[in-house]
Amino acid sequence: MEEAVAGLFTAIRAAHDGLDVLINNAGAASMNAFSLTPPATARRIVDINVLAPMRLTHGAVRLLRRSPAARIVNLTTIAVPLRLDGEAIYAASKAAIESFTRIVAKELGAMGITCNAVGPSVIATKLTAGVPPEKLQRLIAAQSVPRQATAADVANVIDFFLKPESGLVTGQVVYLGGFG
């Protein structure tokens, strides 16, 4: 994995000489009880949800430092504040990304790099395709704004984080739907 990440940023450097934005949008889950989650599945979730964004962020920093408005945006989930049954490993991995986001924001702020996170509410993805519709409807009904999120809703928050005017917004986690 490290070689692939190094190769990616070498190619970006050769083609563009810099990087303005890194969006870590990885997401894997098993959606079952912790006691039924095999260790190999837990490792895969942590590798995808935690270690991959960390590796990509680490690889991107040298290129982001060259940008006048460098931004990192990580994706998290409402499963963190809601502590949803059957999502212990998934929620724990995304909680790690939230903590990573806040600490990296402090560490990279002096370089002019902001780091924030957005946590979509219920949204139609491959990840939610296997969730029982009744559970999804309960989550939607519990929101302050009781409707399913769209990709445009998520993009709106990301766009806000990316604006030059958002240069002092860092270390923030925004949940859609009214959770948190």
RAWO-V269805 format. One record per residue. N is the residue number from 1. SS is DSSP state (a for helix, b for strand, c for the rest). OMEGA is omega in radians with two decimals (* if undefined). D_CENTER is the distance of its C-alpha to the mean C-alpha in whole Angstrom. Layout:
n:N ss:SS omega:OMEGA d_center:D_CENTER
n:N ss:SS omega:OMEGA d_center:D_CENTER
//
This chain:
n:1 ss:c omega:-3.12 d_center:19
n:2 ss:a omega:3.14 d_center:20
n:3 ss:a omega:3.13 d_center:22
n:4 ss:a omega:3.13 d_center:20
n:5 ss:a omega:3.12 d_center:18
n:6 ss:a omega:3.11 d_center:21
n:7 ss:a omega:3.11 d_center:22
n:8 ss:a omega:-3.09 d_center:20
n:9 ss:a omega:3.01 d_center:20
n:10 ss:a omega:3.12 d_center:24
n:11 ss:a omega:3.11 d_center:24
n:12 ss:a omega:3.14 d_center:22
n:13 ss:a omega:-3.12 d_center:24
n:14 ss:a omega:-3.07 d_center:27
n:15 ss:a omega:-2.98 d_center:26
n:16 ss:a omega:3.13 d_center:25
n:17 ss:c omega:3.12 d_center:25
n:18 ss:c omega:-3.13 d_center:22
n:19 ss:c omega:3.12 d_center:18
n:20 ss:c omega:-2.98 d_center:17
n:21 ss:b omega:2.95 d_center:14
n:22 ss:b omega:3.06 d_center:11
n:23 ss:b omega:3.10 d_center:8
n:24 ss:b omega:-3.03 d_center:5
n:25 ss:c omega:-3.14 d_center:5
n:26 ss:c omega:3.09 d_center:7
n:27 ss:c omega:3.06 d_center:8
n:28 ss:c omega:3.14 d_center:11
n:29 ss:c omega:3.07 d_center:13
n:30 ss:c omega:3.08 d_center:17
n:31 ss:c omega:3.01 d_center:18
n:32 ss:c omega:-3.07 d_center:21
n:33 ss:c omega:-3.14 d_center:22
n:34 ss:a omega:-3.09 d_center:22
n:35 ss:a omega:3.12 d_center:25
n:36 ss:a omega:-3.11 d_center:25
n:37 ss:c omega:3.11 d_center:22
n:38 ss:c omega:3.12 d_center:24
n:39 ss:a omega:3.13 d_center:23
n:40 ss:a omega:3.10 d_center:22
n:41 ss:a omega:3.11 d_center:19
n:42 ss:a omega:3.11 d_center:18
n:43 ss:a omega:3.14 d_center:18
n:44 ss:a omega:3.13 d_center:16
n:45 ss:a omega:3.13 d_center:13
n:46 ss:a omega:3.11 d_center:13
n:47 ss:a omega:-3.10 d_center:14
n:48 ss:a omega:-3.00 d_center:11
n:49 ss:a omega:-3.06 d_center:8
n:50 ss:a omega:-3.01 d_center:9
n:51 ss:a omega:3.12 d_center:12
n:52 ss:a omega:3.08 d_center:11
n:53 ss:a omega:3.11 d_center:8
n:54 ss:a omega:3.12 d_center:11
n:55 ss:a omega:-3.13 d_center:13
n:56 ss:a omega:3.11 d_center:12
n:57 ss:a omega:3.13 d_center:12
n:58 ss:a omega:-3.14 d_center:15
n:59 ss:a omega:-3.07 d_center:17
n:60 ss:a omega:-2.98 d_center:16
n:61 ss:a omega:-3.10 d_center:17
n:62 ss:a omega:3.12 d_center:20
n:63 ss:a omega:-3.14 d_center:20
n:64 ss:a omega:-3.13 d_center:18
n:65 ss:c omega:-3.10 d_center:21
n:66 ss:c omega:-3.07 d_center:23
n:67 ss:c omega:3.09 d_center:21
n:68 ss:c omega:-3.14 d_center:23
n:69 ss:c omega:-3.08 d_center:19
n:70 ss:c omega:-3.09 d_center:17
n:71 ss:b omega:2.97 d_center:13
n:72 ss:b omega:3.07 d_center:10
n:73 ss:b omega:3.11 d_center:7
n:74 ss:b omega:3.08 d_center:3
n:75 ss:b omega:3.10 d_center:2
n:76 ss:b omega:-3.07 d_center:4
n:77 ss:b omega:3.05 d_center:8
n:78 ss:c omega:3.08 d_center:11
n:79 ss:a omega:3.12 d_center:12
n:80 ss:a omega:-3.11 d_center:12
n:81 ss:a omega:-3.11 d_center:14
n:82 ss:a omega:-3.12 d_center:16
n:83 ss:c omega:-3.03 d_center:17
n:84 ss:c omega:3.07 d_center:18
n:85 ss:c omega:3.09 d_center:20
n:86 ss:c omega:-3.11 d_center:20
n:87 ss:c omega:-3.07 d_center:16
n:88 ss:a omega:-3.09 d_center:17
n:89 ss:a omega:3.14 d_center:15
n:90 ss:a omega:-3.12 d_center:12
n:91 ss:a omega:3.12 d_center:12
n:92 ss:a omega:-3.14 d_center:13
n:93 ss:a omega:3.12 d_center:10
n:94 ss:a omega:3.02 d_center:7
n:95 ss:a omega:3.06 d_center:10
n:96 ss:a omega:3.11 d_center:10
n:97 ss:a omega:3.08 d_center:7
n:98 ss:a omega:3.10 d_center:8
n:99 ss:a omega:3.08 d_center:11
n:100 ss:a omega:3.13 d_center:10
n:101 ss:a omega:-3.09 d_center:9
n:102 ss:a omega:-3.11 d_center:12
n:103 ss:a omega:3.10 d_center:14
n:104 ss:a omega:3.09 d_center:13
n:105 ss:a omega:3.11 d_center:14
n:106 ss:a omega:-3.07 d_center:17
n:107 ss:a omega:-3.04 d_center:18
n:108 ss:a omega:-3.10 d_center:17
n:109 ss:a omega:-3.14 d_center:19
n:110 ss:a omega:3.10 d_center:22
n:111 ss:a omega:-3.11 d_center:21
n:112 ss:c omega:3.14 d_center:20
n:113 ss:c omega:3.06 d_center:16
n:114 ss:b omega:3.12 d_center:14
n:115 ss:b omega:-3.12 d_center:11
n:116 ss:b omega:3.13 d_center:9
n:117 ss:b omega:3.06 d_center:6
n:118 ss:b omega:-3.14 d_center:6
n:119 ss:b omega:3.13 d_center:7
n:120 ss:b omega:2.95 d_center:9
n:121 ss:c omega:-3.09 d_center:13
n:122 ss:c omega:-3.12 d_center:15
n:123 ss:b omega:-3.12 d_center:14
n:124 ss:c omega:3.09 d_center:16
n:125 ss:c omega:3.03 d_center:14
n:126 ss:a omega:-3.12 d_center:16
n:127 ss:a omega:-3.11 d_center:14
n:128 ss:a omega:-3.09 d_center:16
n:129 ss:a omega:-3.11 d_center:19
n:130 ss:c omega:-3.13 d_center:20
n:131 ss:c omega:3.13 d_center:20
n:132 ss:c omega:-3.11 d_center:23
n:133 ss:a omega:3.13 d_center:24
n:134 ss:a omega:3.13 d_center:25
n:135 ss:a omega:3.12 d_center:22
n:136 ss:a omega:-3.14 d_center:20
n:137 ss:a omega:3.08 d_center:23
n:138 ss:a omega:3.12 d_center:23
n:139 ss:a omega:3.13 d_center:20
n:140 ss:a omega:-3.12 d_center:20
n:141 ss:a omega:-3.12 d_center:24
n:142 ss:a omega:-3.12 d_center:22
n:143 ss:c omega:3.03 d_center:20
n:144 ss:c omega:3.05 d_center:22
n:145 ss:c omega:-2.97 d_center:22
n:146 ss:c omega:3.02 d_center:22
n:147 ss:c omega:3.11 d_center:21
n:148 ss:c omega:3.10 d_center:19
n:149 ss:b omega:3.08 d_center:16
n:150 ss:c omega:3.06 d_center:16
n:151 ss:a omega:3.13 d_center:14
n:152 ss:a omega:3.09 d_center:16
n:153 ss:a omega:3.13 d_center:15
n:154 ss:a omega:3.14 d_center:11
n:155 ss:a omega:3.12 d_center:13
n:156 ss:a omega:3.13 d_center:15
n:157 ss:a omega:3.11 d_center:12
n:158 ss:a omega:3.10 d_center:11
n:159 ss:a omega:3.10 d_center:14
n:160 ss:a omega:-3.14 d_center:15
n:161 ss:a omega:-3.07 d_center:13
n:162 ss:a omega:-3.09 d_center:15
n:163 ss:c omega:3.06 d_center:18
n:164 ss:a omega:3.14 d_center:21
n:165 ss:a omega:-3.14 d_center:22
n:166 ss:a omega:-3.09 d_center:18
n:167 ss:c omega:3.08 d_center:19
n:168 ss:c omega:3.12 d_center:19
n:169 ss:c omega:-3.13 d_center:16
n:170 ss:c omega:-3.12 d_center:14
n:171 ss:c omega:-3.07 d_center:13
n:172 ss:c omega:3.01 d_center:12
n:173 ss:b omega:-3.14 d_center:10
n:174 ss:b omega:3.07 d_center:11
n:175 ss:b omega:3.06 d_center:11
n:176 ss:c omega:3.04 d_center:13
n:177 ss:c omega:3.11 d_center:16
n:178 ss:c omega:3.06 d_center:18
n:179 ss:c omega:3.00 d_center:16
n:180 ss:c omega:* d_center:15
//
